[in-house]
Amino acid sequence: MLSKGNSSPQVCVSNLIRMTRGEVPFSRVKGLDPRHFSRPALTEKEPLMADIEWLIETYEPRVDVKNIDLEDLAAKAGDFAVRATLDVKGGIT
C-alpha cells in the first residue's frame, strides 16, 4: 500500500493486474486467471491481454483501456511487464 493516493485509478488498475483469481474471498473472479502463469513460457499473449482488458473494464469504471502491451523481460522465462494505456476520465495516463 502507498502512504497516500491509494484510490487513484492508476493505482487501482495496478493492483488489479497483480491479483490472481480466487485471491479475493468475496469476489472470486477478481484478478487474472492463474492458468496464464502455469505454462512454462508465455507463448500466447492474446488470451492474457484479453483477460487484463476484461479485468480493468469490469472492476475499474473510471478508465477506458486504449492499449495493452506485454513486454518480455526474460526470453522464454515467462517474465513480462504489462503496459496499459488508459484514458482516465479527466486526463490521459
C-alpha positions as MATLAB code, in Angstrom:
seq = 'MLSKGNSSPQVCVSNLIRMTRGEVPFSRVKGLDPRHFSRPALTEKEPLMADIEWLIETYEPRVDVKNIDLEDLAAKAGDFAVRATLDVKGGIT';
ca = [
       0.000    0.000    0.000;
       1.048    3.536   -0.649;
       1.078    6.092    2.129;
      -1.372    8.177    0.075;
      -3.020    8.073   -3.333;
      -4.377    4.529   -2.975;
      -7.703    5.473   -4.529;
      -6.311    6.838   -7.804;
      -7.408    4.930  -10.917;
      -3.802    4.168  -11.872;
      -3.047    2.540   -8.516;
      -6.293    0.572   -8.602;
      -5.511   -0.766  -12.093;
      -2.004   -1.678  -10.974;
      -3.411   -3.585   -8.006;
      -5.999   -5.364  -10.160;
      -3.449   -6.761  -12.585;
      -1.307   -8.032   -9.709;
      -4.118  -10.200   -8.299;
      -4.887  -13.763   -9.272;
      -8.404  -15.137   -9.465;
      -9.575  -16.647   -6.206;
      -7.404  -14.381   -4.080;
     -10.261  -12.089   -3.008;
     -12.640  -14.090   -0.751;
     -15.949  -12.431   -1.647;
     -15.104  -11.706   -5.282;
     -13.559  -14.916   -6.604;
     -13.423  -13.763  -10.245;
     -11.456  -10.591   -9.469;
      -7.885  -10.957  -10.692;
      -6.110  -12.667  -13.563;
      -6.683  -16.313  -14.415;
      -3.771  -18.277  -12.888;
      -3.709  -20.643  -15.883;
      -1.905  -17.895  -17.798;
       1.055  -18.310  -15.464;
       1.159  -22.086  -15.081;
       2.670  -22.561  -18.539;
       6.454  -22.866  -18.845;
       6.583  -19.734  -21.008;
       4.092  -17.106  -22.031;
       3.722  -18.117  -25.669;
       0.232  -16.826  -26.397;
      -0.150  -13.223  -25.303;
      -3.630  -12.546  -26.704;
      -5.610  -14.505  -24.058;
      -3.739  -12.779  -21.237;
      -4.161   -9.365  -22.836;
      -7.909  -10.006  -23.257;
      -8.131  -11.104  -19.609;
      -6.340   -7.923  -18.475;
      -8.663   -5.756  -20.562;
     -11.769   -7.524  -19.197;
     -10.494   -7.170  -15.641;
      -9.854   -3.432  -15.963;
     -13.128   -2.720  -17.753;
     -15.115   -4.753  -15.216;
     -13.595   -3.523  -11.963;
     -12.314   -0.011  -12.737;
     -15.071    2.036  -14.416;
     -13.095    5.292  -14.099;
     -10.822    4.331  -17.005;
     -11.126    3.230  -20.615;
      -8.469    0.863  -21.931;
      -6.767    2.257  -25.024;
      -3.964   -0.281  -25.447;
      -2.346   -3.180  -23.611;
       1.175   -4.326  -24.382;
       3.151   -7.171  -22.859;
       6.905   -6.734  -22.844;
       9.070   -9.819  -22.421;
      11.653   -9.246  -19.706;
      13.458  -12.578  -19.945;
      13.296  -14.689  -23.084;
      11.362  -17.926  -22.575;
      11.340  -17.457  -18.796;
       7.763  -16.192  -18.596;
       8.733  -12.838  -17.090;
       6.886   -9.914  -18.589;
       5.757   -6.373  -17.894;
       2.265   -5.089  -18.606;
       1.961   -1.640  -20.109;
      -1.601   -0.369  -20.286;
      -2.523    2.916  -21.889;
      -5.616    4.196  -20.143;
      -7.968    7.071  -20.761;
      -8.747    8.302  -17.275;
     -11.868   10.410  -17.055;
     -10.401   13.884  -16.764;
      -6.985   13.104  -18.329;
      -4.764   10.577  -20.068;
      -2.246    8.371  -18.285;
];
